[in-house]
Amino acid sequence: MFDFDKQLSALGQQTVLCIGDLMLDDFVYGEVSRISPEAATPVLAVSRSELMIGGAGNVARNLASLGVRCLFVGVVGDDDTGRALKSALKAEPRIEADLVVDKSRPTTRKVRFVSERHSTHLLRADWEVASHVDGVSENAIIAAVTKLLPRAGAVVLSDYAKGTLTPKVVRAVIDAAAKAGKPVVVDPKGLDYSIYKGATLITPNQKELSEATHRNAVTDSEVADAAAALRVATGARAVLVTRSEAGMTLAADGAPVHVPAYPVKVRDVSGAGDTVVATLAAMLALGADFESAMRAANAAAAVVVGKRGTAAVTPAELRSRILPAASLAAEEKILFDWSLLDERLDEWRSQDLRIGFTNGCFDLLHPGHIKVLTGARSACDRLVVGLNSDASVKRLKGADRPVQDAHARAEILAALEAVDLVVVFEEDTPEKLIARVKPKVLVKGGDYTREQVVGHEIVEAQGGEVVLVELAPGYSTTAMVKRARAKAD
């Protein structure tokens, strides 16, 4: 049985080769408040825009976010969009891109116009040429894959039907990977899956499965039968079907396996398939079996659909979601990814709730901590607790700390009624997080003076206040650790 708790920590030692259709995702956010006088067309009042690496590049982003080294091969045009993608990929330290420049075609770009308030996509505009790349580009792609393949533990073919993954390229990649003993995960497109013959794992969604096999694929049994038929037709070792709110179905050796989707608040499904493929490849590179890889991918998908835009998942988020210790408290109260923080704070502020903040390492929770936390909660309507990451604790407390990792410390804090939100921060001080939260109340223990409290200038400049809570005497995590180790010796 795959040991998630032990082996997820090894993600950072894995390398995955990803080949596919690269594109630039441009998200334009705003609100519609009127109709244009020029035509019966809604007018989007733009508040902000965001450029992101998209298509197969989002698979690469998800691999990098998981801590995996990604070797990426794709095609761009000789244009500003292509140059923007090159720069964006170069800025990703865990992505090593080998891009083929095809001057005969534009770089694919998708612009999505989104209602910020409702996370609703209003319109999408595409710039693209979906025909296959020419023979020169094909050979350049194959040469790049041949050079990079020996360094990879697994391979992803991310097919968006934009022309990078020609039948010749796909065949060359699968054959080379099979010869090298490397698993190949395919995110397919089109109706002819025979081009993927010999792939290790193929991941159609339910609609794609039905179209590719010309079968009904609605019920569990229908999906399982269609997946089994596709597995036989392609010679794949396994077929995994993504089914949105119905979860996932795996057809491999033995009986089919169905896993339900996690119950989450869906904010945006953009790029969730990329997250699934990236997680599957990373898990197979780790040596996971197909079912364990599917369960990890199912958990990763639940994380990203809870975010806005084309999102990625971190190892901390994956671990918190997939391990049995991760419960409703973690779902509701723990944030490793700050991208969801503003939404939670905006919701509280819309209800005129007074937001408080305190922070600490909370390595071994003791009555002194409880007194500060309950005192902090009594001074506000919602309490945000900033929690030092493991690396931050190590820098502050020494190489033998923390005693408990950030996941355990966060879950313990989240179980307390006084705590409404736990946000993990990487820095040595919470100043950056305080500036983001903008609390009305900043709380620390009575062993500090107001001037010593990090962030007091930020809070007071916005009309907030610093509250010092009297400490419970005789409690110190450092002293507790020393006593425990002395007894052990």
N, C-alpha and C positions, 0 to 999 in steps of 0.2 A: 504494500500500500504506500502511495506517495506521501511523504511527510512534508506537508506544506509549511508547518511552523519552522522546521529545520532548513528546508531546501530553498525557500523563497529568498533567503539571504544570499544565495549564490547567483541570483539573476545578474548581478553586476559583473560576473565573470564570463558571461555568455556573449557570443557574437552571432548575428543573424544577417544573411544577405537578402536584400529586398530588391526585386526588379519589377517595374511597372510604370503606369501612366502618371506622370507628375503634373500637378496643376497648382495654380494660385487661387486660394479661397479669399474672397474679399467680402467681409460682412459690414454692411452699412446699417447702423442702428438709429432709430428715431421713433416718432409717433405721428400718426395721421390725425389731423384735427380739422381739415377742410378739403373741399373739392376744388380742383383747378378751374378758374374761369375760362381757360382756353379750351378745355374739353372735360367730359365727365370722367375725370381721372383723379384718384386720391393724391394728395400732396404729402410726401413724407418730410417732416421737419427733422433733418438729420442732426443727431446729437454727437455721434462719434462713428469712427470706422475702425476696422481691424483687419490686417492682412495676416494670413496664415498659410503655411505649407499644406497643400491639400492633395487629394487623390492618393496614390501610392506613397506620396511624401508624408501623408498623415499616418500611414503604417510605420514609417521610419520614425516619426515624432513619438508615436506610442511606444515603440521599442526603446527609444532613448529615454523617455519618461520612466520606463520600468527599470532603467539602469543598464539596459542591454546595449552593447556596441552594435551599431547598424552600418553595414556596408550597403550603399544604395546606388543602383544603376537606373538611369532614366534618360528621357529625351526632352530637350528644350529647344525653342526657336532662337534665332539671333535677334532678340527684341528686348524691350525694357522689362517685360514680365519675366522673361527667362533670366535676365540679369538680377532681378529682384529675388528670384528663387535661389539662384546661386549664392547670393549674399546671405539669405536666410538660412540655407543649409550650412554654409560655412560657419555661421554663428552658433550652430549646435555642436557642442564638443563631442557628443557621442555618435554623431553621424559623419561618416566618411563617404562623400558623394563622388561618383565618377559619371559625369553627365555628358551625353552625346549631343552636340549642337547640330540641328538640322535646319539649314537656312531656308528650306523650301516650305516650312510650315510655322504657324504661330505657336507660341507657348499657350497651353490651355489655361484659361482664366474664367472663374465663375464669380459673379457678384450677386450676393443675396441681400435683399432689402428686408429688414426685420423690425417688427414692433418690439421695442425694448420692454415695454410694460408687460406684454402678454407672451413674449417669446414666440411670436407668430411670424412665419415667413410670408411676406406679401408678394414678392416677385423675385425671380432669378434671371440674370442675363449671362449668357455664355459666349465666350470667344474660343473657337476650337476648330480643328480639322480632325475628323475621326477616321480617316483612311489610314491604312498601314504605312509605316515608315518604309523608305526605299531600301534597296539591297545594301547600299553603303552603310546606312545607319544600322541595319540588321547585323552586319558583320562587326561593326564597332561595339554594339551591345554585347554580342557573344564573346568578343575578345575581352571586354571588361569583366564579364562574368567568369570567364576562364581564369583570369588573373586573380580574382578575389575569392573564388569558391574554396580554396584550401584553408582559408582563415575562418570560415563560417561553420557553426554547429548545426544550422538549419537554414532553409531557403524559403522565401515567400514570393509567389507570383501574384501581384495585385493588379488584376485586369479590370480597367475601367472602359475598355473598348474604344480607346483613343488612338490605337495604332502601334503602341510600343511592343506589345506582346503578340507578334505575328506567329503563325504556326511554326515557322522556322526557328524563331527565338525560343518559343515554349519547348519545342522538341529538344533543342540543344541544351537548355537548362536542365530539364528533367533527366535526360540521359546522362549528362555530366554529373549531376547530383547523385543519381543512382549508382554510378560507377564509383563515386567517392564515398558512398554510404551515408549521404546526408538526407534527412527528411525534407520533403517539399510540400508546403502548404499552399493551396491555390484558392484565391478568392475569384470565382469565375464570372464570366459575362458571356452573353450570346446563347445560342441554342445548341451549338455543336461542341459537346464536351469531349469528343473523341480526341481533340488536340491536347487534352490534359492526361492522356493515357499514361499510366505508370506513376502518377503523382501519389504521394503518401496520403494526403488528407485533402479533400475537396469540400468547400464550405458554401454551398448555395443557400439562399434564403428560401422560404417556403414557396413563393411564387416562381422563382427561378427553377426550383426542383420540379415543380409541376410542368413547366414549359419544356424543360430539357428531357423529361421522361414521357411526356404526353399522358400523364396519369393525374387523377384527382389526388391532391395531397392536402387534406384538411384535418382529418382526425389523426390521433396518434398512430393508429394502425396503418392508415393510408400513407402517412409521411414515412413511417418505418419501411413499408413495402417499397415505396418509390426510391427511398435512399438506398435500400439494398440492391434494387435493380440498377441504379446509377453506379453503385460500387462495382457490380459485376461488369457493366458495360465499359467502365474506364480502367478496370484493373487496380483501382485505388485500394489502399489498405483500409481506409475508413472514409465515410462521408458524414459530415456534421451539418445539420440543417438548423439555421437560425430562424426562430418563429415569433419574434417580437414578444408580445405579452404572454404567449404560450410557452416561452422558454426555448429549449434546444432539444434536438433529437440526434443521437449518435448511432450510426450503423457501422459496426466493426465485427470482429470475431465474437461469436456468442449472441445473446439476445440483445435487441435494441435497448438503448437507455434514454429515458426522457428526464430532463431536469426542468423544474418550473422556473419562471423568471422571478427575480427578487421583487418584492413589493416596494416600489420607489415612486417618488414624485418625478414624473418625466418632464424635463424642461426642454430638451432638444435631442433628437435622435441622429443628428448629422454626425457622420463619421463613426458611429457605433460599430459598424461592420469592420472598419479598419482596426479598431481596438480589439475586437474578437480575434482577427487574424494575427495581429501582432502578439497577443497573449498566447495563442495556440503555438506559434512558432517558438516563442521564448520558452514555453514549458517543454516542448519537444526537445529543444536544445539542452534543457536541463536533464532530460532523460525521463520525463513523465510519461505515463501511459495515456492513451487517448481519453479515457473517462476523466482522469484527473485534470488533463489539459482543458477539457470541455468545462469542467466545474470552475476552473480558474477564469476561463474566458467569459463564462456566464456572470461571474462576480464582477469582472472588469467592466463588462457592458453595463451592469447596473450602476456603476460609479459614473461613467461618462454621460449616460442619458440624464443624469441628475444635474448636469452642468450645461451652461449655455455655449452655443457655437460648436466648432469642431474641436472637441476636447481630447485630453489624454489622461491616463491613469498612472499614479505613482505606486511604487512598491508598498508604501505605508497604507495607501487606500486599498490596494488589493488585499493585503494581509488583514486589515481591519474588517473587510467585507467577507472574506472567505473562511476565516478561522471561526470555530464554534464560539470562542469568547466574544466575538464581535456581535453584539445584540442590538436591540432597538435603541439603547442608550447611545451607542456609537453612531448609529444612523442619524439620530436626531441631534446629538450634542457635540460630536467630535469633528473638527475640520483640520485636515492636513493641508488641504488646498484652499488658499485664500480667495480664490475666484468666487466662492459661494458666500464669503463673509458679508459683502456689501448687501446682497439680497436679504440675508437674515437681519442685518441691522436696519435696513430700510423698512422691513416689515414691522419691526419693533417701534421705529420712530413714527411710522404712520399711525400707530396706536398711542402716541404720546407717552411712551414708556421711557423711564429714566434708566439709562444704561450705565452700569458700573464695570470697573475693570480692576483685576489684581493679577499678580503673576508669581511664578516661582518654579523651582525644579520638582518639588513634591515627590522626592525620590522614595521616601518611606513615610506614608501619611500618618500623622500623629495628632493628638488632641490640640496641639498648638496650631496646626494647620486648620483644623476644623473650626477653631475659634475665630481665626482670621476670615475664613470663607463665610461662615455664618454672619459675622459682623459686617462683612462686605455686602452680603446679600440683603441685609436689613437696611442698608443705606441706598438701595436702588430697586428697580423693578425687574431688571434682567442683569445677570452677572456673567461677564465674559472673563474666562481665566486663560491667561497666556501661559503656555507650558514650554519650557526650554526643551529643545530637541536633545537627542542623545549626544550628538557632537558638541552642542553648546554646554551641556552639563559636564562633559569630560574636560572641556577647556577651563571651566570655572572651578570644578571640584577635584580634578585630578584624574589620572589614567584609570583608576579602579572604580570610577563612578560613571554612569549611574548604576545602582544596584538593580533597578527594574528599567526595562526599556520604555520608550515613549508610548508604545501601544498600551502596555500594562498601566502606566501612570495615568494616561488619558482615560482609560476605561474606569479606573477607580474614581477619578474625579467626576466623570460623567454620571456615575451611580449616585452621587450626592444630590439631594434635593436642592441644596443651596446653589448649585452650579447650573447655569443655563446653556453655556457654550464653552467648549475647550478648543483653543486654537494653538497649534504647535508652531513655534518660531525657531529659526535657525541661528539668529544672531545672539550675541552674548547679553544684550539688553533688549527689553521689549519696546524700545523707543519707536521703531518703525511701525510696530503693530499698534501701539497707542495712537500714533498719528492716523492710522487707518480706521481704528474704531471710533475715535473722537468721543470718549466717554464723558459723561457729566460728573462721574464720581471715580476717583482714582484711589485705591485702597492698598495700604501696606501695614505691616505690623508696627507696633509701638516702639520697636528698637531703631526705627528710622526717625529722622526729623523731616519736616516738609521739604526742605531744600535738598535732602538726600534722595528723595523719591524720584526715580527716573521717569521723565515725562510730565513732571508737575508743571513745567512752563507751557507745554502744549495744551494741557487740560485747562489751566487757569486762564490762558489767553482766549479760550472759547467760552469763558463764563462758568467753567466747572470748578470742582473743589477736590482737595486732597483730604482723605479721611485716614487717620491712624488708629488701628485697633489694638487695644491692650493685649499683650501676649499672655498665654498660659505659661507660667514659670516651669522650668525644669525639662523642657522638651527641645531636642535638637537632633536633626537627622544625622549630622556628622558624628555626634556623640553616640547615638544609637548604633551606627555602623561600627564605630571603634569598639564599643562594648561587645557587640555580637562577634566580631572577629577575634577579640581577645579571648572570649570564652571558647571559640572554635579552636584556637591555638592551644 
